[in-house]
Structures are given as C-alpha cells and as structure tokens.
Amino acid sequence: MGLPFQVFILGLLTVFLVLLVVVGTGNAIIWFVNRYISTATREAATRTKPSPRSPAPETIAAITAAVRTVSGGKGRVTTIEKRG
C-alpha cells in the first residue's frame, strides 16, 4: 500500500462525494421548483382566457386520451395549438 494507491483512493472518494453533493443539490432544486414555483405558474395559466377558436370537445378528449396512453397516465395537456 504505497502512496500512489492512497492518493488514488482519496481521489475516488473525493469524486464520489462531489457527485453526491451535485445530485443532492439538483434534487433539492427540483423539489423546490415543483413545490413552489410550479404552483404559481398553474394559477397564472388558469386565469388566462381560452382562445376563441378552441378545438371541439371530441378533439380535446382524443388528444387527452392519447397523451395519457403514451405517458402512462403521467402526462397532462395544458394547451392545444394549431400550427401552420
């Protein structure tokens, strides 16, 4: 067990600890944004007026069902826009 091996182990442990800090910080930021920032965005989105040319209810139901099927029930339709 020479000095190079000890430096190698110390380097590996340092990298592991730094990665743990980065992952923990990322998870904390994601939790904070989902908890507090997302709520304000949802409230602002519900206050907006629907467009005068909104799609038919059958179209909205079909798009919503397709998104739920593809995302396994985790996806949510917030807006529907026609492009082009």
C-alpha positions in Angstrom: 0.0 0.0 0.0 2.1 2.8 -1.3 1.5 6.5 -1.5 0.1 6.3 -5.1 -2.6 3.9 -4.1 -3.6 6.1 -1.2 -3.8 9.1 -3.4 -5.9 7.1 -5.9 -8.4 6.0 -3.2 -8.6 9.6 -1.9 -9.3 10.9 -5.4 -12.0 8.3 -5.9 -13.7 9.2 -2.6 -13.5 12.9 -3.4 -15.1 12.5 -6.8 -17.8 10.3 -5.2 -18.6 12.9 -2.5 -18.7 15.8 -5.0 -21.1 13.8 -7.2 -23.3 13.1 -4.2 -23.4 16.9 -3.4 -24.3 17.7 -7.1 -27.1 15.1 -7.2 -28.4 16.2 -3.8 -28.4 19.9 -4.8 -30.2 19.0 -8.1 -32.9 17.1 -6.3 -33.4 19.9 -3.8 -33.8 22.4 -6.6 -36.2 20.2 -8.5 -38.2 19.6 -5.3 -38.3 23.4 -4.6 -39.4 24.3 -8.1 -42.1 21.7 -8.2 -43.4 22.6 -4.8 -43.4 26.4 -5.0 -42.7 27.8 -8.5 -45.0 25.3 -10.4 -48.0 26.3 -8.3 -47.7 30.0 -9.3 -47.4 29.0 -12.9 -50.5 26.8 -12.7 -52.5 29.6 -11.1 -51.5 32.1 -13.8 -52.4 29.6 -16.5 -55.9 29.1 -15.2 -56.5 32.8 -15.3 -55.9 33.1 -19.0 -58.9 33.2 -21.3 -59.4 30.4 -23.8 -58.9 31.2 -27.4 -62.0 32.0 -29.5 -61.1 29.2 -31.9 -60.7 26.4 -29.4 -60.9 22.8 -30.7 -64.1 20.7 -30.5 -64.6 18.8 -27.2 -64.2 15.5 -29.1 -60.8 16.6 -30.3 -59.7 17.6 -26.8 -60.9 14.3 -25.4 -59.0 12.3 -28.1 -55.7 14.3 -27.6 -56.0 13.9 -23.8 -56.6 10.2 -24.1 -53.6 9.8 -26.4 -51.3 11.7 -24.1 -52.4 9.6 -21.1 -51.9 6.4 -23.0 -48.4 7.4 -24.3 -47.2 8.8 -21.0 -48.7 6.1 -18.8 -51.0 8.5 -17.1 -48.3 10.9 -16.0 -48.7 13.4 -18.9 -51.1 16.3 -18.8 -52.3 18.5 -21.7 -52.0 22.2 -20.8 -52.6 23.9 -24.2 -53.7 22.8 -27.7 -52.5 25.0 -30.5 -52.8 24.6 -34.3 -49.6 25.3 -36.1 -49.1 26.1 -39.7 
